[in-house]
């Protein structure tokens, strides 16, 4: 069956109370969990059980209204990955490959313009 946002984390990698769920993992969850929850909630509200048997054109229009706003959140998420996760959290780590930040910025631009 379909998965919908509910209790607990939606992450398939990290779980509440798991070993290794430290502040760094929680910082990653802080930006990823809202995006996953939004996708799951949109999946739920577009089902006929939620709003009833509305015309398909209504569901399509509703999805694209959601998607336009959601894309802005994804673009913000990409900026956070560069400016917080890379520049603040990962910058103090040794062993980041040369050009890593540039690759993140290029990826963020690709996501924003897709």
Secondary structure in CASP SS format (residue, H / E / C, confidence):
PFRMAT SS
TARGET T0000
AUTHOR 0000-0000-0000
METHOD secondary structure of the structure
MODEL  1
X C 1.00
X C 1.00
X C 1.00
X C 1.00
X C 1.00
X C 1.00
X C 1.00
X C 1.00
X C 1.00
X C 1.00
X C 1.00
X C 1.00
X C 1.00
X C 1.00
X C 1.00
X C 1.00
X C 1.00
X C 1.00
X C 1.00
X C 1.00
X C 1.00
X C 1.00
X H 1.00
X H 1.00
X H 1.00
X H 1.00
X H 1.00
X H 1.00
X H 1.00
X H 1.00
X H 1.00
X H 1.00
X H 1.00
X H 1.00
X H 1.00
X H 1.00
X H 1.00
X H 1.00
X H 1.00
X H 1.00
X H 1.00
X H 1.00
X H 1.00
X H 1.00
X H 1.00
X C 1.00
X C 1.00
X H 1.00
X H 1.00
X H 1.00
X H 1.00
X C 1.00
X C 1.00
X C 1.00
X C 1.00
X H 1.00
X H 1.00
X H 1.00
X H 1.00
X H 1.00
X H 1.00
X H 1.00
X H 1.00
X H 1.00
X H 1.00
X H 1.00
X H 1.00
X H 1.00
X H 1.00
X H 1.00
X H 1.00
X H 1.00
X H 1.00
X H 1.00
X H 1.00
X H 1.00
X H 1.00
X H 1.00
X H 1.00
X H 1.00
X H 1.00
X H 1.00
X H 1.00
X H 1.00
X H 1.00
X H 1.00
X H 1.00
X H 1.00
X H 1.00
X H 1.00
X C 1.00
X C 1.00
X C 1.00
X C 1.00
X C 1.00
X C 1.00
X C 1.00
X C 1.00
X C 1.00
X H 1.00
X H 1.00
X H 1.00
X H 1.00
X H 1.00
X H 1.00
X H 1.00
X H 1.00
X H 1.00
X H 1.00
X H 1.00
X H 1.00
X H 1.00
X H 1.00
X C 1.00
END
